[in-house]
């Protein structure tokens, strides 16, 4: 009889050999967002110069914008079909709308604005809540659904590359959508 640690190590080794699936990709985005927010908190704590904070805030905003587009265009439609749970997907999309409003405020604001850092902190809270709910309510159910998460990962990867090439246009779209 194998012990639990050996079984866990085998699963981890097997996972490393496999290409990442859609959940792996989205979770990597979640971890990156967390790291970026932690770096931003450190810049605020050390009273870093406004240009440093602005550059990182803009990076956070673009990473989140690309991530949200991927989820809205590819992931959520697949989740909706696989889980047949419109309420779950609708709630996630609503959370994206709230985050998008803060992203637009951050992108149009200045780090010298009194509430700029607070807006980044509120955005971090929204994102952390969204990630927690997605992990708890979506990912495990999706794993059990039989959806081809590797094929979805291929689509996500290709679309991510496209979005990165048009980052400035995506930024403008984010700002114009927030204004309406």
The 8 nearest C-alpha neighbors of each residue, nearest first, counted from 0:
[[1, 2, 3, 6, 5, 4, 7, 9],
 [2, 0, 5, 3, 6, 4, 7, 9],
 [1, 3, 5, 4, 6, 0, 7, 8],
 [4, 2, 6, 5, 7, 1, 8, 0],
 [3, 5, 7, 6, 2, 8, 1, 9],
 [6, 4, 8, 7, 3, 2, 9, 1],
 [7, 5, 3, 9, 4, 8, 10, 2],
 [6, 8, 4, 10, 9, 5, 3, 11],
 [7, 9, 5, 11, 6, 10, 4, 12],
 [10, 8, 12, 6, 7, 11, 13, 5],
 [11, 9, 13, 7, 12, 8, 14, 6],
 [10, 12, 14, 8, 9, 13, 7, 15],
 [11, 13, 9, 15, 14, 10, 8, 16],
 [14, 12, 10, 16, 15, 11, 9, 17],
 [13, 15, 11, 17, 16, 12, 10, 18],
 [16, 14, 12, 13, 17, 11, 18, 19],
 [15, 17, 13, 14, 12, 18, 11, 19],
 [18, 16, 14, 15, 19, 13, 20, 12],
 [17, 19, 20, 16, 149, 15, 14, 152],
 [20, 18, 23, 17, 24, 21, 149, 152],
 [19, 21, 149, 152, 148, 23, 22, 24],
 [22, 20, 152, 24, 148, 23, 151, 149],
 [21, 23, 25, 24, 20, 26, 138, 148],
 [22, 24, 26, 20, 21, 19, 25, 27],
 [25, 23, 27, 21, 22, 26, 20, 28],
 [26, 24, 28, 22, 27, 23, 21, 29],
 [25, 27, 29, 23, 28, 24, 22, 30],
 [26, 28, 30, 24, 25, 29, 23, 31],
 [29, 27, 25, 31, 26, 30, 32, 24],
 [30, 28, 26, 32, 27, 31, 33, 25],
 [29, 31, 33, 27, 32, 28, 34, 26],
 [30, 32, 28, 34, 33, 29, 35, 27],
 [33, 31, 35, 29, 30, 34, 36, 28],
 [32, 34, 30, 36, 31, 35, 37, 29],
 [35, 33, 37, 31, 32, 36, 30, 38],
 [36, 34, 38, 32, 37, 33, 31, 39],
 [35, 37, 39, 33, 38, 34, 32, 40],
 [36, 38, 34, 40, 39, 35, 33, 41],
 [39, 37, 41, 35, 36, 40, 34, 42],
 [40, 38, 36, 42, 41, 37, 35, 43],
 [41, 39, 37, 43, 42, 38, 44, 36],
 [40, 42, 44, 38, 39, 43, 45, 37],
 [43, 41, 39, 47, 45, 40, 44, 46],
 [42, 44, 46, 40, 41, 45, 47, 39],
 [45, 43, 41, 42, 46, 40, 47, 39],
 [44, 46, 42, 43, 47, 41, 40, 48],
 [47, 45, 43, 44, 42, 48, 41, 49],
 [48, 46, 42, 45, 43, 49, 51, 52],
 [47, 49, 51, 50, 46, 52, 42, 110],
 [48, 50, 52, 110, 51, 53, 47, 111],
 [51, 49, 53, 52, 48, 54, 110, 47],
 [52, 50, 54, 53, 49, 48, 55, 47],
 [51, 53, 49, 55, 50, 54, 56, 42],
 [52, 54, 56, 50, 51, 55, 110, 49],
 [55, 53, 57, 51, 56, 52, 50, 58],
 [54, 56, 58, 52, 57, 53, 59, 51],
 [57, 55, 53, 59, 58, 54, 52, 60],
 [58, 56, 60, 54, 59, 55, 53, 61],
 [57, 59, 55, 61, 56, 60, 62, 54],
 [60, 58, 56, 62, 57, 61, 63, 55],
 [59, 61, 57, 63, 58, 62, 102, 64],
 [60, 62, 64, 58, 63, 59, 65, 57],
 [61, 63, 59, 65, 64, 60, 66, 58],
 [64, 62, 66, 60, 61, 65, 67, 59],
 [65, 63, 61, 67, 66, 62, 60, 68],
 [64, 66, 68, 62, 67, 63, 61, 69],
 [67, 65, 63, 69, 64, 68, 62, 70],
 [66, 68, 70, 64, 69, 65, 63, 71],
 [69, 67, 71, 65, 70, 66, 72, 64],
 [70, 68, 66, 72, 67, 71, 73, 65],
 [69, 71, 74, 67, 68, 75, 73, 72],
 [70, 72, 68, 75, 69, 73, 67, 74],
 [71, 73, 69, 70, 68, 74, 76, 75],
 [74, 72, 70, 69, 76, 71, 75, 77],
 [73, 75, 70, 77, 76, 78, 71, 72],
 [74, 76, 78, 77, 71, 70, 79, 73],
 [75, 77, 79, 78, 74, 73, 80, 72],
 [78, 76, 80, 74, 75, 79, 81, 73],
 [79, 77, 75, 81, 76, 80, 82, 74],
 [78, 80, 76, 83, 77, 82, 81, 84],
 [81, 79, 77, 83, 78, 82, 76, 84],
 [80, 82, 78, 79, 83, 77, 144, 146],
 [83, 81, 84, 79, 78, 80, 144, 141],
 [82, 84, 79, 80, 81, 85, 78, 86],
 [85, 83, 82, 86, 87, 79, 88, 78],
 [84, 86, 88, 87, 89, 79, 83, 82],
 [87, 85, 89, 88, 84, 90, 91, 83],
 [86, 88, 90, 85, 89, 84, 91, 136],
 [87, 89, 91, 85, 90, 86, 92, 75],
 [88, 90, 86, 92, 91, 87, 85, 93],
 [91, 89, 93, 87, 88, 92, 86, 94],
 [92, 90, 88, 94, 93, 89, 95, 87],
 [91, 93, 95, 89, 94, 90, 88, 96],
 [94, 92, 90, 96, 95, 91, 89, 97],
 [93, 95, 91, 97, 96, 92, 98, 90],
 [96, 94, 92, 98, 93, 97, 99, 91],
 [97, 95, 99, 93, 94, 98, 100, 92],
 [96, 98, 94, 100, 99, 95, 93, 101],
 [97, 99, 95, 101, 100, 96, 122, 102],
 [98, 100, 102, 96, 97, 101, 95, 103],
 [101, 99, 103, 97, 98, 102, 177, 104],
 [102, 100, 104, 98, 103, 99, 105, 122],
 [101, 103, 99, 105, 100, 104, 60, 106],
 [102, 104, 106, 100, 174, 101, 105, 107],
 [105, 103, 101, 107, 102, 106, 108, 100],
 [104, 106, 108, 102, 103, 107, 101, 115],
 [105, 107, 103, 104, 108, 102, 57, 60],
 [108, 106, 104, 105, 103, 109, 174, 102],
 [109, 107, 105, 106, 104, 110, 115, 112],
 [108, 110, 111, 112, 115, 107, 53, 105],
 [109, 111, 49, 112, 115, 53, 52, 108],
 [110, 112, 109, 113, 49, 115, 108, 114],
 [113, 111, 115, 109, 110, 114, 108, 116],
 [112, 114, 115, 111, 116, 110, 117, 109],
 [115, 113, 117, 112, 116, 118, 110, 111],
 [116, 114, 118, 112, 117, 110, 113, 119],
 [117, 115, 119, 118, 114, 120, 110, 43],
 [116, 118, 120, 114, 115, 119, 121, 113],
 [119, 117, 121, 115, 120, 116, 122, 114],
 [118, 120, 122, 116, 117, 121, 123, 115],
 [119, 121, 117, 123, 118, 122, 116, 124],
 [122, 120, 124, 118, 123, 119, 117, 125],
 [121, 123, 119, 125, 124, 120, 118, 98],
 [124, 122, 120, 126, 121, 125, 127, 119],
 [123, 125, 121, 127, 122, 126, 128, 120],
 [126, 124, 122, 128, 123, 127, 129, 121],
 [125, 127, 129, 123, 124, 128, 130, 122],
 [126, 128, 124, 130, 129, 125, 123, 131],
 [129, 127, 131, 125, 126, 130, 124, 132],
 [128, 130, 126, 132, 127, 131, 133, 125],
 [131, 129, 133, 127, 132, 128, 126, 134],
 [130, 132, 128, 134, 129, 133, 135, 127],
 [133, 131, 135, 129, 134, 130, 136, 128],
 [132, 134, 137, 130, 136, 131, 135, 129],
 [133, 135, 138, 131, 132, 136, 137, 130],
 [136, 134, 132, 133, 137, 131, 138, 139],
 [135, 137, 133, 132, 134, 138, 140, 139],
 [136, 138, 133, 140, 139, 134, 141, 135],
 [137, 139, 141, 134, 140, 142, 133, 136],
 [140, 138, 142, 141, 137, 143, 135, 136],
 [141, 139, 143, 137, 142, 138, 144, 136],
 [140, 142, 144, 138, 143, 139, 137, 146],
 [143, 141, 139, 140, 144, 138, 145, 146],
 [142, 144, 140, 141, 145, 139, 146, 138],
 [145, 143, 141, 146, 142, 81, 140, 82],
 [144, 146, 143, 147, 142, 141, 81, 148],
 [145, 147, 144, 148, 81, 141, 142, 77],
 [148, 146, 149, 150, 145, 151, 20, 152],
 [147, 149, 151, 20, 21, 150, 146, 152],
 [148, 150, 20, 152, 151, 147, 21, 153],
 [151, 149, 153, 152, 148, 147, 154, 20],
 [150, 152, 148, 154, 149, 153, 21, 155],
 [153, 151, 21, 149, 155, 20, 150, 154],
 [152, 154, 150, 156, 151, 155, 157, 149],
 [155, 153, 151, 157, 152, 156, 158, 150],
 [156, 154, 152, 158, 153, 157, 159, 151],
 [157, 155, 159, 153, 154, 158, 152, 160],
 [156, 158, 154, 160, 159, 155, 153, 161],
 [157, 159, 161, 155, 160, 156, 154, 162],
 [160, 158, 162, 156, 161, 157, 155, 163],
 [161, 159, 163, 157, 158, 162, 156, 164],
 [162, 160, 158, 164, 159, 163, 157, 165],
 [161, 163, 159, 165, 164, 160, 166, 158],
 [162, 164, 166, 160, 165, 161, 159, 65],
 [165, 163, 161, 162, 166, 160, 167, 159],
 [166, 164, 162, 168, 163, 167, 169, 161],
 [165, 167, 169, 163, 168, 164, 162, 170],
 [166, 168, 170, 169, 165, 171, 164, 172],
 [169, 167, 171, 170, 165, 166, 172, 173],
 [170, 168, 166, 172, 167, 171, 173, 165],
 [169, 171, 167, 173, 168, 172, 166, 174],
 [170, 172, 168, 174, 173, 169, 175, 167],
 [173, 171, 169, 175, 174, 170, 176, 168],
 [174, 172, 170, 176, 171, 175, 169, 177],
 [173, 175, 171, 177, 103, 172, 176, 178],
 [176, 174, 178, 172, 177, 173, 171, 179],
 [177, 175, 173, 179, 178, 174, 172, 171],
 [176, 178, 174, 175, 179, 100, 173, 103],
 [177, 179, 175, 176, 174, 103, 173, 100],
 [178, 176, 177, 175, 174, 173, 100, 172]]
